[in-house]
Amino acid sequence: MQRELLEKQLREQKIELVRAIYVGPDGITRGKAFRPGELDAILESGIGLTQAQMSVNVFDHLPPLSKYQPVGEVRIRPDVDTFQVLPYLPGHARMLADVETLQGDPWELCPRSLLKDFLSRLAARGLQIQAAFENEFTLSDQTETGWEPVDQLNCFSSAAMDLASPFILPLIDALEQQGIKVEKYYPEAGPGQQEIPIRHQAGLLAADQQVVFKETVRGVALAHGYRVSFMPKISPAFAGNGCHIHFSLWDEGRNLFYDPAGEFNLSGTARHFMGGILKHLPALMALTAPTTNSYRRFVERCWSSSYTCWGPDNREASVRAASGYQGQEAATVNLEYRPCDPTCNPYLALSGLICAGLDGIENELDPGDPVLTDPALLSAEERRALNMNAYPTDLESALSALEQNSVLLSGFGENRITDYLTMKRAEISMLDSLGDEGERQAYEFRF
């Protein structure tokens, strides 16, 4: 965005504060706000941030074993192309930001810069990824006994749509004012649970869009007297909140995942990419299901997936080969990665998928046979014959898999992975001392 146009918007919209926000490795959206009169200085030099801030966990606790302690400075550098006036909060605007060194180079712990690196690796092969994050979240309103889900009705219930409409319609308007195309809306299976699929975007825009989506959902809810939670599993009795990632690879307007002669219309490229994801799945889950609560969601026959496998339109598989729309197959065939939830950092999650998928392409990895039923209906012997493993049972198991995964270690860089492991293990330790209620307090409304 041209500087002159941005300054004009600031004046005309009477903006008082501009947020420069980033998503830390812990998945929390953070940032600092500045006055419009400081715009030139901020764009020139960024906003100061201690290096240690990128190593804190959801409790704002800095692990003593982290390499990055409160000595050393980095800069929050707003990206002017992401500038948006916040339609739900008069006087406020937002820019997404990278975290850079004092010299203006990408800093090694910046998740957004990492994704840019992986997108460059794709571009070197003539490839571009298209992706969309498909969120579920719980909508609550204030009652005499506290915050409670807005309904206790059925999945896709029309009556539940009525109850959520005072929130949903302003939300759709706010999203579309910010360039996010809403494709569908429906109440999901859990009490007060909502799902709003949005249009895919290319590369960095897909992850940026996920940040804006969650910010807008939360902001509109607060503006209308509601609260939202992206917590993966609020209650054992409720369906969990997932965040499925739909994606495909493209080359000059051609969907490289589509082959009309392939099984289920999938190309060899799609199969190899999927093979890489399945090979590295336990380690990937440390990035896509990054909280202790995430692993409470992976329950058999609960639409969350529980076993490493793929299948055509199989919503209990790790990767669903999503069928294309009739007459538009070449444009709409894609893969859906399901063991992901909204507590993930979208830049790390998408980087992980690309890293694993490229390994699959480079080594022509075979994803194995498709699974044409719910894996939970198979016997243990049948699952073993299909090389179908259960998911990690907890976050520590996934972190251990990540620690031992040479492909992700090399792709992400050892310092980044080591610090992520340190931060997450400190989080686990703190939660172990607090119990289930501590976990709820840590995750329910922070994301």
Disulfide bonds with the S-S distance in Angstrom:
none
